[in-house]
Amino acid sequence: MPRPGPTAELEAAVAGHRVAAVVAPAGFGKTTLVASWAAQSGHPVAWLTLDAADDDPSRLVRGLEAAVAVAVTDDERAGLRRAAAASDPGARGRLDALLVALGPRTTPLVLVVDDVHEVHGPTARDVLSRLVRYAPPALRLVLVARADPGVPLHRLRVAGELGEVRAVSLALGAEEVVRVAAAAGVTLDRAGAEQLRALTDGWAVAVRMILLGVATGPDVARRLGAVPSTAVPVADYVVDEVLAGLPAALGAFVLRATVDDVVDPGLAEALVPGGATLLDDCVARGLFLTPATTPDATAYRWHGLFAAQCRVLLSRRDPAALAAAHRTVALHRRDTDWPGAVRHACAAGDGALAVDVLRAHWPEVLVAGDTTLLRRLCALVVAQGRRDAWLLLAQAAADLLDGRGDPTVFPHIQRAVASWGPDDELLAQVLVGALGSTVGPDGLPHEEHRAPTVDVDGPDVAPPTRALALYLLGRTEAHDGVDPAAAAAHLAHGAAAADAVGLPTVASACRAERALLLADAGELGVADALAVDLLAADGVRTGALAPAHLVRGLVAYWQDRLGDARADLEDALVLAGPAQQAVAVRAAATLALVCHAQDDRAGFEGARRRVEDALRAGDTGRARHATPAGAPGAEDHASLDLLGRIATGHCRTSVDVVAVLQRALAVAADDEHAAHRLLERALDVAEPAGVRRPFVELEPVLHELLLEHLRWGSTHEALVASLVAGDAPRRAQRGGWGNLDLTEREHQVLVRLRSTMTTTEIAAALFVSTNTVKTHQRSIYRKLGVAGRRDAIRVAAERGLL
């Protein structure tokens, strides 16, 4: 089958380099590609295929001589014979004579050495190394092997004299799979080809074998989609072409090491004594291994289909060895990849180990909101015959998170499971309080059921259970808003408990909720810093971090950084999911306000619909914490006022600033001094936290009072001036500047001229030099037709510029 892409890559490798290496595991079509290219290259091509007998260096050199002799002219062939006859009789002497004889050649000659991996002897490798190092310019080498040839190629690579074609280039693409299928008499569309390519990673021999198995009958694409990796009929090929050529100890290691798709030296040693050395040998031989994208730089990933076939072989030959290998992997992975450890423990038939690992870590999955994974792991453990109470609770909690569970299931579990203990009772109580919302573990309405009877810090409570319970209790208390101090204490205690038992997601969730508490308490700087640290330190985006994104979005909104606010609020919505419904409602409400401020009608309507949908869910108690008292029902249209109360009604700073500003406006007409005192109080609260949005929202009615406040005097002159000057673009659009053509910067300076700020202070507030401010002043005076600061303020006020 013509393969234009890999063929062009090989042509470029040969044309632009002294040596081209075509390296890929067995069955990727290396020899077929090179032979196809050679037939159409237009260059004379010499070809030598090696086998184990070529470890004899004399035989290897004779093979090279014979291959080259076939590809050259009669005169050159005679010269080669004379050079060989006159050379030293040893392999090195005859090779040097061959290379010298080819030295005068001016047109390219390509020498293909296939199956280089068959040569292992040091003397034979020395022959190939000399060939690579001393080949004359006209002799282009193509080395074909299953692993990197055992010759010094690094110097050529550094010098740019080595071209390489690897497995990633040789793997079949979807269009090529379609053509291979057609050649096998199978009609395959693009979707079916993508399925087959994904199943095989483009491994040509596997594609071919699968197609032979489905070459007849209807619904080919459907049957391809149903083929598991363990059912692909390439096991015999793996035996004959891969394992048969390995030393017995290495072959046995491969069968055990492929029990997991990723292997590292530590796991290799745990599986087989001396496994780290054997793993190095596998890497050197190119045995379907590539560097794994894991934090462990020494880990390697097996080709998925190859590993699956090896597991099939081991299960046939030695099922007990396969089970033992699975258990070894489970023990090795229990701290670094505990979901994988649970799977391997179940594959080994070790239900006790699976339960031990899952019970220690399942709070991570629950808090992250990955209910699908939690259900799958629970189902695997249940299949081992385990019916532990906590396991049933975990499944019920997953259902509640997805909104499809019934909180009354907890008392039924309590009655059905004889092994119910303090851990299980505590979990039932805190889970229903945090997730079930309206019904307690005793079946009574949430408002009436009695408090938990089990002490969270009791000696019979397992540490993972304690950490999860503290998080859920603290989160529930935080969202209820009844006792923020208790919520903060539970969350701090929960974070410490989670850190102590290695539950980083639970710890992050506790700290994210605590950041939201701090934000609502008015500690915006501290809350924002904590959220930044959480988002920077946590490498995995999970629902546990949704409150941290909400904090960043809220702080940015209050500080009138609408672009930043929008980005974080959208992230909060993406991550929240059913487990963080209250966070999602608040994020959506705030996002609606941001979109309204940005005149984004479509975005506003979309965010408002999210709030309304959540309020409907609130009828079953799922969004009760996000909805302020007095909010309308789900059937009412969410107004800006409601959105504002949902978004900022919990924040003490925002509420206080708005309340004081409204009082200032209410008394301004009757008591100017009282209004200014109230405005100054609002500024006292707002400036330390950088809060600007309440002033911006009230700008149409607050503008004159702010301007007068500059004359009245304030300890926050820079902030007041920036608030007034920040309205410059809107006032310009309304025509408030007349035809004077003041720039935005000139208007910012003009506003500050009304205050008691000096030229130096104005420059510092605007982050410009004093000379720049003076230049703007001169321009303002010229455009207003005045001579000084006092006259500029008077004329600007008369013309509606202030």
C-alpha positions as a printed Julia matrix, in Angstrom:
802×3 Matrix{Float64}:
   0.0     0.0     0.0
   1.49    3.39   -0.95
   2.31    5.46    2.14
   3.19    8.98    0.96
   3.77   10.43    4.42
   6.29    7.94    5.85
   7.86    7.52    2.41
   8.51   11.26    2.14
   9.93   11.27    5.69
  12.3     8.43    4.77
  13.34   10.18    1.53
  14.17   13.34    3.49
  16.12   11.29    6.06
  18.24    9.65    3.35
  18.72   12.72    1.17
  19.71   15.04    4.0
  21.84   12.79    6.21
  24.73   10.34    6.04
  22.78    7.76    8.05
  19.03    7.12    8.3
  17.67    4.95   11.14
  14.25    3.32   10.76
  13.39    2.06   14.23
  10.11    0.55   15.48
   8.91   -2.65   17.19
   7.98   -5.75   15.22
   4.96   -5.51   12.97
   5.09   -1.78   12.15
   6.04   -2.31    8.5
   9.64   -1.05    8.61
  11.04   -3.41    5.99
   8.0    -3.02    3.76
   8.32    0.77    3.82
  12.05    0.79    3.07
  11.66   -1.78    0.28
   8.83    0.23   -1.28
  10.9     3.4    -1.1
  13.97    1.68   -2.55
  11.99    0.43   -5.54
  11.05    3.98   -6.52
  13.95    6.03   -5.2
  15.95    6.16   -8.44
  19.2     5.44   -6.56
  21.13    2.18   -6.74
  20.29    0.33   -3.52
  22.33   -2.42   -1.87
  20.42   -4.54    0.65
  21.64   -6.82    3.41
  19.29   -8.55    5.89
  21.06   -9.71    9.03
  20.38  -12.72   11.22
  21.96  -14.22   14.31
  24.73  -15.86   12.25
  26.04  -12.42   11.36
  27.49  -12.14   14.84
  30.48  -13.68   13.0
  32.23  -10.5    11.79
  33.81  -12.21    8.78
  30.39  -13.4     7.6
  28.99   -9.92    8.2
  31.68   -8.26    6.05
  31.24  -10.82    3.28
  27.52  -10.05    3.31
  28.24   -6.33    2.99
  30.61   -6.96    0.09
  28.06   -9.12   -1.7
  25.23   -6.63   -1.18
  27.26   -3.73   -2.52
  28.53   -5.77   -5.49
  24.97   -6.33   -6.7
  24.2    -2.6    -6.77
  27.32   -1.17   -8.52
  28.61   -1.23  -12.11
  30.76   -4.0   -13.53
  33.89   -1.84  -13.35
  33.22   -0.96   -9.72
  32.51   -4.6    -8.95
  35.91   -5.59  -10.4
  37.58   -2.88   -8.32
  35.87   -4.2    -5.18
  37.21   -7.69   -5.87
  40.75   -6.36   -6.34
  40.54   -4.32   -3.15
  39.32   -7.33   -1.16
  42.09   -9.52   -2.53
  44.77   -6.99   -1.57
  43.4    -6.27    1.93
  44.33   -7.76    5.27
  42.47  -11.05    5.71
  40.64   -9.95    8.87
  37.09   -8.54    8.94
  38.25   -5.03    9.78
  40.81   -4.99    6.95
  38.29   -6.17    4.36
  35.7    -3.61    5.55
  38.26   -0.79    5.29
  39.17   -1.96    1.78
  35.48   -1.93    0.8
  35.01    1.62    2.05
  38.22    2.85    0.38
  37.15    1.3    -2.92
  33.83    3.17   -2.75
  35.56    6.47   -1.92
  35.95    7.76   -5.5
  32.25    7.27   -6.22
  30.45   10.57   -6.98
  26.83    9.41   -7.32
  24.86    8.23   -4.26
  24.72    4.56   -3.37
  22.24    3.53   -0.65
  23.14    0.57    1.57
  20.2    -0.82    3.55
  21.12   -2.98    6.52
  17.92   -4.64    7.75
  17.27   -6.35   11.1
  20.3    -4.77   12.76
  18.85   -5.87   16.11
  19.82   -9.46   15.26
  23.52   -8.65   15.78
  24.61   -8.66   19.41
  28.28   -9.68   19.43
  30.75   -6.92   20.27
  33.0    -7.68   17.29
  30.13   -7.62   14.83
  28.86   -4.38   16.41
  32.37   -2.97   15.95
  32.12   -3.76   12.23
  28.84   -1.84   11.98
  30.26    1.04   14.01
  33.22    1.36   11.61
  30.83    1.22    8.68
  28.8     4.1    10.15
  31.83    6.15   11.11
  33.98    5.8     7.99
  31.43    5.42    5.19
  32.47    7.66    2.24
  30.23   10.62    1.34
  28.55    8.88   -1.59
  27.52    5.89    0.55
  24.23    6.56    2.33
  23.31    4.08    5.08
  19.79    3.03    6.09
  19.74    1.01    9.31
  16.48   -0.84   10.0
  15.95   -2.27   13.49
  13.44   -2.95   16.22
  15.56   -0.99   18.69
  18.24    1.65   18.44
  21.15    0.02   16.59
  24.04   -0.77   18.91
  26.32    1.64   17.08
  27.43    5.16   18.09
  24.73    7.3    16.49
  24.7    10.07   19.09
  27.61   11.91   17.49
  25.79   11.87   14.15
  22.58   13.07   15.81
  24.38   16.03   17.42
  26.08   16.87   14.12
  22.78   16.77   12.25
  23.93   13.8    10.15
  21.3    11.32   11.4
  17.8    11.11    9.99
  15.24    9.08   11.97
  11.9     7.45   11.19
  10.19    6.12   14.32
   7.1     4.13   15.25
   5.0     7.29   15.58
   5.53    7.9    11.85
   5.03    4.27   10.86
   1.76    3.85   12.77
  -1.22    3.67   10.43
  -3.53    6.67   10.27
  -7.29    6.43    9.87
  -7.21    6.91    6.07
  -4.57    4.21    5.76
  -6.67    1.88    7.9
  -9.54    2.41    5.46
  -7.27    1.42    2.55
  -5.89   -1.61    4.38
  -9.46   -2.69    5.12
 -10.42   -2.31    1.47
  -7.46   -4.47    0.47
  -8.74   -7.12    2.89
 -12.22   -6.92    1.4
 -13.7    -5.02    4.36
 -15.72   -1.84    3.83
 -14.89    0.53    6.65
 -15.97    4.16    7.11
 -13.89    6.85    8.79
 -15.52    6.32   12.2
 -14.82    2.58   12.1
 -11.24    3.27   11.0
 -10.74    5.65   13.92
 -12.03    2.97   16.3
  -9.61    0.42   14.88
  -6.7     2.83   14.91
  -7.41    3.75   18.53
  -7.62    0.08   19.52
  -4.29   -0.79   17.89
  -2.42    2.55   18.09
  -1.83    2.06   14.38
   0.16   -1.17   14.88
  -0.02   -2.52   11.33
   0.1    -6.23   12.09
  -2.7    -5.88   14.65
  -4.85   -3.92   12.2
  -4.33   -6.66    9.62
  -5.15   -9.51   12.01
  -8.34   -7.85   13.26
  -9.52   -7.2     9.72
  -8.95  -10.83    8.81
 -11.18  -11.79   11.72
 -14.08   -9.58   10.61
 -13.68   -9.85    6.85
 -17.07  -11.47    6.43
 -20.51  -10.72    7.77
 -22.55   -7.55    8.42
 -22.04   -4.72   10.89
 -18.27   -4.65   10.59
 -17.93   -1.26   12.3
 -20.16   -2.35   15.2
 -18.15   -5.53   15.71
 -14.89   -3.6    15.57
 -16.14   -1.3    18.33
 -16.91   -4.35   20.48
 -13.45   -5.95   20.14
 -11.59   -5.78   23.49
  -7.83   -5.43   23.42
  -7.44   -8.91   24.92
  -9.37  -10.45   22.0
  -7.19   -9.09   19.2
  -5.67  -12.18   17.52
  -1.99  -11.25   17.67
  -0.9   -13.37   20.63
   0.75  -15.93   18.37
   2.56  -13.14   16.52
   3.82  -11.78   19.85
   5.11  -15.23   20.76
   6.77  -15.94   17.41
   8.13  -12.52   16.5
   8.86  -10.93   19.89
   9.12  -13.29   22.82
  10.75  -16.17   20.93
  13.77  -14.01   20.15
  14.36  -13.02   23.79
  16.43  -14.78   26.43
  14.2   -16.9    28.67
  14.63  -14.67   31.74
  13.82  -11.53   29.76
  10.76  -13.12   28.14
   9.42  -14.17   31.56
  10.0   -10.64   32.85
   8.11   -9.08   29.95
   5.07  -11.25   30.64
   4.99  -10.09   34.27
   5.99   -6.48   33.68
   3.17   -5.92   31.16
   0.53   -6.65   33.83
   0.29   -2.84   34.09
   0.57   -0.46   31.14
   3.22    1.61   32.97
   6.37    0.17   34.48
   9.19    1.8    36.43
  12.39    0.39   37.94
  10.83    0.05   41.41
   7.87   -1.93   40.09
  10.19   -3.99   37.89
  12.25   -4.98   40.95
   9.11   -5.81   42.92
   7.87   -8.07   40.12
  11.14   -9.9    39.43
  14.48   -9.8    41.27
  16.85   -7.87   39.03
  13.88   -6.37   37.22
  15.4    -2.89   36.91
  18.26   -4.29   34.83
  15.84   -6.35   32.76
  13.75   -3.21   32.18
  16.82   -1.42   30.86
  17.37   -4.35   28.5
  13.75   -4.05   27.27
  14.25   -0.33   26.62
  17.49   -1.0    24.76
  15.75   -3.61   22.59
  12.83   -1.31   21.79
  10.27   -3.75   23.18
   7.12   -1.65   22.67
   8.15    0.85   25.35
   8.01    4.65   25.26
   8.77    7.15   28.04
   5.64    7.64   30.14
   4.2    11.09   30.74
   4.28   10.72   34.53
   6.11   12.64   37.29
   8.5     9.67   37.47
  11.03   10.37   34.72
  12.2     6.73   34.78
   8.78    5.24   34.01
   7.87    3.71   30.66
   4.56    2.93   28.99
   3.97   -0.32   27.15
   2.11   -0.32   23.88
  -1.43   -0.98   25.16
  -2.33   -3.77   22.75
   1.04   -5.5    23.19
   0.65   -5.42   26.97
  -2.9    -6.78   26.72
  -1.71   -9.69   24.58
   1.09  -10.47   27.04
  -1.48  -10.61   29.84
  -3.53  -13.04   27.77
  -0.45  -15.23   27.3
   0.43  -15.18   31.0
  -3.15  -16.01   31.98
  -2.97  -19.1    29.75
   0.46  -20.23   30.87
   0.41  -19.39   34.59
  -2.79  -17.84   36.06
  -1.3   -17.85   39.55
   1.67  -15.81   38.33
  -0.69  -13.3    36.72
  -2.67  -12.91   39.97
   0.56  -12.5    41.95
   1.76   -9.83   39.5
  -1.54   -7.94   39.83
  -1.21   -7.99   43.61
   2.38   -6.75   43.43
   1.29   -3.84   41.23
  -1.56   -3.03   43.65
   0.85   -2.82   46.57
   3.3    -0.75   44.52
   0.63    1.71   43.32
  -1.49    2.1    46.46
   0.01    5.47   47.37
   0.73    6.89   43.89
  -2.2     5.56   41.83
  -4.71    4.19   44.28
  -7.59    3.75   41.75
  -5.2     1.6    39.73
  -4.25   -0.24   42.89
  -7.92   -1.07   43.55
  -8.32   -2.41   40.01
  -5.2    -4.56   40.28
  -6.2    -5.88   43.71
  -9.57   -6.92   42.29
  -7.89   -8.49   39.26
  -5.75  -10.47   41.7
  -8.89  -11.61   43.54
  -7.67   -9.93   46.72
 -10.86   -8.3    47.97
  -9.36   -7.45   51.36
  -6.56   -5.42   49.76
  -9.03   -3.68   47.42
 -11.23   -2.73   50.39
  -8.22   -1.5    52.36
  -7.05    0.78   49.54
 -10.49    2.06   48.54
 -11.57    2.82   52.09
  -8.44    4.88   52.67
  -8.92    7.0    49.55
 -12.54    7.08   48.4
 -13.19   10.47   50.07
 -10.85   11.94   47.43
 -13.14   10.81   44.61
 -16.29   11.91   46.4
 -14.97   15.39   47.15
 -13.58   15.77   43.62
 -17.07   14.98   42.32
 -15.96   12.05   40.12
 -18.98    9.92   40.91
 -18.54    7.73   37.82
 -15.12    6.57   39.0
 -16.43    6.06   42.54
 -19.27    3.84   41.32
 -16.94    1.8    39.12
 -14.49    1.17   41.94
 -17.27    0.29   44.36
 -18.73   -2.12   41.8
 -15.35   -3.82   41.38
 -15.03   -4.31   45.13
 -18.63   -5.5    45.5
 -17.89   -8.07   42.78
 -15.27   -9.5    45.14
 -18.11  -10.42   47.51
 -17.67   -7.46   49.86
 -20.8    -5.83   51.33
 -19.27   -3.46   53.87
 -21.59   -0.76   55.22
 -19.26    2.09   54.25
 -19.15    0.74   50.7
 -22.92    0.99   50.4
 -22.73    4.48   51.9
 -20.17    5.51   49.3
 -22.45    4.35   46.49
 -25.41    6.16   48.04
 -23.33    9.33   48.41
 -22.39    9.17   44.72
 -26.09    8.94   43.85
 -26.9    11.93   46.05
 -24.15   14.0    44.46
 -25.66   13.33   41.05
 -29.12   14.24   42.28
 -30.57   10.8    41.68
 -30.31    9.35   45.17
 -32.75    9.11   48.06
 -31.44   10.22   51.47
 -33.86    7.84   53.18
 -31.62    5.02   51.96
 -29.26    5.56   54.91
 -31.53    4.15   57.63
 -32.33    1.22   55.33
 -28.61    0.52   55.01
 -28.31    0.78   58.79
 -30.97   -1.86   59.28
 -29.67   -4.12   56.52
 -25.99   -4.21   57.42
 -25.0    -5.95   60.61
 -21.46   -4.55   60.54
 -22.64   -0.96   61.01
 -20.13    0.76   63.27
 -19.26    4.23   64.56
 -17.56    5.16   61.29
 -20.61    4.17   59.26
 -23.1     5.94   61.53
 -21.06    9.12   61.46
 -20.76    8.97   57.67
 -24.5     8.47   57.26
 -25.25   11.49   59.42
 -22.79   13.92   57.85
 -23.49   12.74   54.3
 -27.21   13.26   54.59
 -26.7    16.61   56.29
 -24.4    17.83   53.51
 -25.95   16.09   50.49
 -29.41   14.85   51.33
 -30.53   18.29   52.46
 -34.08   17.66   53.59
 -34.09   14.28   55.31
 -31.84   13.13   58.13
 -30.41    9.66   58.68
 -33.36    8.95   60.95
 -35.82    9.7    58.13
 -37.07   12.96   59.72
 -36.95   16.33   57.97
 -33.5    17.92   58.1
 -34.68   20.79   60.29
 -35.95   18.38   62.95
 -33.47   15.52   63.07
 -31.17   15.35   66.03
 -27.5    16.26   65.88
 -24.92   13.52   65.18
 -24.51   11.24   68.16
 -21.01   10.12   67.2
 -18.09   12.34   68.11
 -16.04   13.27   65.02
 -12.89   13.03   67.13
 -13.91    9.77   68.81
 -11.29    7.02   69.07
 -13.37    4.64   66.93
 -13.51    6.98   63.93
 -10.97    6.13   61.22
  -8.75    9.09   60.14
 -10.0     9.18   56.5
 -13.6     9.19   57.76
 -12.78   11.97   60.22
 -11.25   14.13   57.46
 -14.24   13.66   55.15
 -16.74   14.26   57.96
 -15.03   17.48   59.04
 -15.05   18.76   55.46
 -18.73   17.97   54.94
 -19.72   19.42   58.3
 -17.7    22.58   57.74
 -19.04   23.02   54.22
 -22.63   22.59   55.36
 -22.18   25.08   58.2
 -20.45   27.55   55.9
 -23.24   27.46   53.35
 -25.96   27.64   56.02
 -24.26   30.76   57.38
 -25.49   30.06   60.92
 -22.1    29.72   62.62
 -19.17   30.79   60.4
 -16.71   30.39   63.28
 -17.67   26.73   63.75
 -17.48   26.21   60.01
 -14.0    27.71   59.86
 -12.84   25.53   62.76
 -14.2    22.35   61.18
 -12.61   23.19   57.82
  -9.23   24.0    59.38
  -9.35   20.79   61.42
 -10.43   18.85   58.31
  -7.56   20.19   56.21
  -5.04   19.16   58.87
  -6.66   15.71   59.22
  -6.65   15.21   55.44
  -2.99   16.23   55.17
  -2.11   13.76   57.91
  -3.63   10.78   56.07
  -2.63   11.75   52.53
  -5.96   13.04   51.16
  -4.81   16.13   49.19
  -8.14   16.68   47.41
 -10.04   16.75   50.71
  -7.44   19.11   52.17
  -7.71   21.43   49.14
 -11.52   21.34   49.37
 -11.39   22.38   53.04
  -9.07   25.27   52.26
 -11.14   26.37   49.25
 -14.28   26.52   51.39
 -12.35   28.4    54.08
 -11.22   30.93   51.45
 -14.87   31.53   50.58
 -15.67   32.05   54.28
 -12.85   34.59   54.53
 -14.08   36.43   51.45
 -17.58   36.67   52.86
 -16.16   37.9    56.16
 -14.5    40.78   54.32
 -10.95   39.39   54.38
 -10.66   39.75   50.61
  -6.87   39.97   50.4
  -6.32   36.91   52.6
  -9.05   34.95   50.8
  -7.7    35.8    47.37
  -4.14   34.87   48.36
  -5.31   31.52   49.71
  -7.28   30.83   46.52
  -4.26   31.73   44.38
  -2.04   29.36   46.35
  -4.58   26.55   46.02
  -4.98   26.95   42.27
  -1.22   27.21   41.76
  -0.36   24.18   43.9
  -3.08   21.74   42.85
  -2.17   20.06   39.57
  -5.6    18.51   38.97
  -8.74   20.52   38.15
 -11.52   19.03   40.27
 -14.8    20.15   41.77
 -12.98   20.6    45.07
 -11.37   23.75   43.66
 -14.61   25.34   42.45
 -14.91   27.53   45.6
 -11.37   28.84   45.02
 -12.29   29.94   41.51
 -15.48   31.5    42.9
 -13.41   33.45   45.44
 -11.13   34.78   42.72
 -14.14   35.67   40.58
 -15.94   37.44   43.43
 -12.88   39.43   44.45
 -12.23   40.45   40.84
 -15.88   41.49   40.44
 -15.88   43.58   43.62
 -12.62   45.18   42.48
 -14.22   45.91   39.07
 -11.8    43.66   37.12
 -14.59   42.24   35.0
 -12.45   40.3    32.51
 -10.61   38.45   35.28
 -13.88   37.88   37.12
 -15.51   36.32   34.08
 -12.67   33.85   33.49
 -12.67   32.55   37.07
 -16.46   32.43   37.37
 -16.69   30.37   34.19
 -14.04   28.01   35.62
 -16.06   27.72   38.84
 -19.15   26.78   36.84
 -17.26   24.15   34.84
 -15.78   22.53   37.94
 -18.68   22.81   40.37
 -20.97   20.04   39.11
 -23.75   18.57   41.25
 -21.47   18.25   44.3
 -20.99   22.03   44.47
 -24.47   23.23   43.53
 -24.41   26.2    45.91
 -21.1    27.35   44.44
 -22.48   26.95   40.92
 -25.55   29.09   41.7
 -23.48   31.88   43.19
 -20.95   31.76   40.35
 -23.74   31.9    37.76
 -25.42   34.84   39.5
 -22.16   36.78   39.66
 -21.36   35.91   36.06
 -24.77   37.31   35.06
 -23.87   40.59   36.76
 -20.51   40.68   34.98
 -22.15   40.06   31.6
 -24.71   42.78   32.32
 -21.93   45.23   33.15
 -20.17   44.28   29.89
 -23.39   44.7    27.86
 -23.21   41.02   26.88
 -26.9    40.2    26.54
 -26.42   36.6    25.4
 -23.99   35.86   28.23
 -26.32   37.47   30.76
 -29.31   35.4    29.65
 -27.29   32.18   29.7
 -26.0    32.81   33.23
 -29.46   33.84   34.43
 -30.93   30.61   33.09
 -28.3    28.69   35.07
 -29.46   30.44   38.23
 -33.13   29.8    37.51
 -32.47   26.12   36.83
 -30.6    25.84   40.1
 -33.38   27.58   41.99
 -35.79   25.0    40.62
 -33.45   22.34   41.96
 -33.61   24.23   45.23
 -37.21   23.07   45.59
 -35.69   19.71   46.56
 -33.17   21.4    48.8
 -30.14   21.1    46.51
 -29.54   24.88   46.19
 -30.93   26.1    49.49
 -27.6    27.48   50.72
 -27.14   29.68   47.66
 -30.59   31.29   47.79
 -30.98   34.26   50.14
 -34.02   34.66   52.33
 -36.97   36.12   50.52
 -35.87   34.95   47.09
 -38.7    34.21   44.69
 -39.55   30.67   43.69
 -38.31   28.87   40.6
 -41.25   30.1    38.58
 -40.22   33.77   39.01
 -37.86   35.47   36.6
 -34.47   36.11   38.21
 -34.16   39.89   38.43
 -30.97   41.9    38.72
 -31.85   42.53   42.34
 -32.14   38.81   43.06
 -28.94   38.06   41.15
 -27.16   40.72   43.18
 -28.38   39.29   46.47
 -27.32   35.76   45.49
 -23.94   36.91   44.24
 -22.89   39.39   46.9
 -25.45   39.05   49.67
 -23.07   36.9    51.71
 -20.11   39.33   51.53
 -19.92   41.58   54.56
 -17.73   44.16   52.81
 -19.94   44.49   49.76
 -23.15   44.61   51.79
 -21.74   47.18   54.21
 -20.41   49.47   51.46
 -23.68   49.4    49.52
 -25.74   50.02   52.66
 -23.64   53.02   53.71
 -23.65   54.5    50.19
 -27.42   54.24   49.98
 -27.76   56.01   53.35
 -25.38   58.72   52.14
 -27.51   59.29   49.04
 -30.68   59.3    51.11
 -29.5    62.13   53.39
 -27.49   64.12   50.81
 -30.28   66.57   50.03
 -30.97   67.42   53.68
 -27.6    67.05   55.4
 -24.57   67.45   53.11
 -22.04   66.94   55.91
 -23.73   63.72   57.08
 -23.69   62.42   53.51
 -19.98   63.11   53.18
 -19.27   61.47   56.55
 -21.16   58.37   55.42
 -19.36   58.37   52.07
 -16.03   58.6    53.88
 -17.08   55.64   56.05
 -17.87   53.6    52.92
 -14.48   54.51   51.49
 -12.82   53.46   54.77
 -14.3    49.98   54.29
 -13.78   49.72   50.56
 -10.25   50.98   49.97
  -8.29   48.39   52.04
 -10.04   45.6    50.12
  -9.8    47.35   46.76
 -13.6    47.31   46.42
 -14.83   49.53   43.57
 -17.86   47.84   42.05
 -20.54   49.27   44.41
 -19.38   52.79   43.52
 -19.42   51.97   39.8
 -22.91   50.48   40.01
 -24.22   53.59   41.8
 -22.27   56.01   39.6
 -25.25   57.72   37.9
 -26.58   58.94   41.26
 -23.28   59.04   43.16
 -21.22   61.06   40.68
 -22.02   64.53   42.0
 -21.52   63.46   45.6
 -18.11   61.97   44.76
 -17.07   65.15   42.95
 -18.11   67.29   45.9
 -16.27   64.89   48.2
 -13.0    65.88   46.56
 -13.68   69.49   47.56
 -15.01   68.48   50.97
 -11.77   66.61   51.72
 -11.01   62.92   52.14
  -8.26   60.59   53.28
  -9.08   58.6    50.14
  -8.63   61.34   47.55
  -6.77   59.08   45.08
  -9.54   56.49   45.18
 -12.33   59.06   44.82
 -10.54   60.73   41.92
  -9.98   57.42   40.17
 -13.66   56.5    40.63
 -14.78   59.77   39.1
 -12.18   59.67   36.34
 -13.04   56.06   35.62
 -16.4    57.3    34.32
 -14.65   59.3    31.59
 -15.36   56.92   28.66
 -19.08   56.76   29.53
 -19.38   60.52   29.91
 -17.58   61.04   26.61
 -20.04   58.69   24.88
 -22.93   60.71   26.35
 -21.43   63.89   24.93
 -20.64   65.31   28.36
 -17.33   66.78   27.19
 -18.83   68.96   24.48
 -16.45   69.69   21.64
 -13.37   70.29   23.75
 -11.77   67.0    22.71
 -10.26   66.21   26.12
  -8.34   62.95   26.12
  -9.13   60.29   28.71
  -5.86   61.02   30.51
  -6.58   64.77   30.51
  -9.98   64.09   32.06
  -8.33   61.96   34.75
  -6.0    64.86   35.57
  -8.88   67.37   35.47
 -10.88   65.41   38.05
  -7.93   65.33   40.4
  -7.4    69.09   40.05
 -10.63   69.5    42.01
  -9.08   67.73   45.0
  -6.35   68.96   47.31
  -3.86   66.61   45.65
  -0.55   68.17   44.6
   0.93   67.7    41.15
   3.33   65.13   42.57
   0.48   63.2    44.24
  -1.55   63.23   41.01
   1.47   61.86   39.14
   1.89   59.06   41.68
  -1.81   58.16   41.5
  -1.68   57.94   37.69
   1.75   56.23   37.58
   3.24   58.97   35.4
   5.93   61.59   35.89
   5.32   65.04   37.36
   6.33   66.65   34.05
   3.7    64.55   32.25
   1.0    65.81   34.62
   2.15   69.41   34.03
   1.96   68.85   30.27
  -1.61   67.6    30.63
  -2.46   70.61   32.83
  -1.21   73.06   30.2
  -3.26   71.28   27.54
  -6.39   71.37   29.74
  -5.94   75.11   30.44
  -5.51   75.81   26.72
  -8.64   73.86   25.73
 -10.72   75.48   28.48
  -9.32   78.96   27.81
  -8.2    79.52   31.39
  -4.97   80.48   33.11
  -4.96   78.36   36.25
  -6.28   75.49   38.36
  -9.16   77.29   40.11
 -10.54   78.72   36.83
 -10.19   75.3    35.17
 -12.38   73.71   37.85
 -14.98   76.48   37.55
 -15.23   76.38   33.74
 -15.23   72.55   33.66
 -18.12   72.47   36.13
 -20.07   75.05   34.11
 -19.66   73.0    30.93
 -20.65   69.7    32.57
 -17.18   68.16   32.38
 -17.15   67.24   36.08
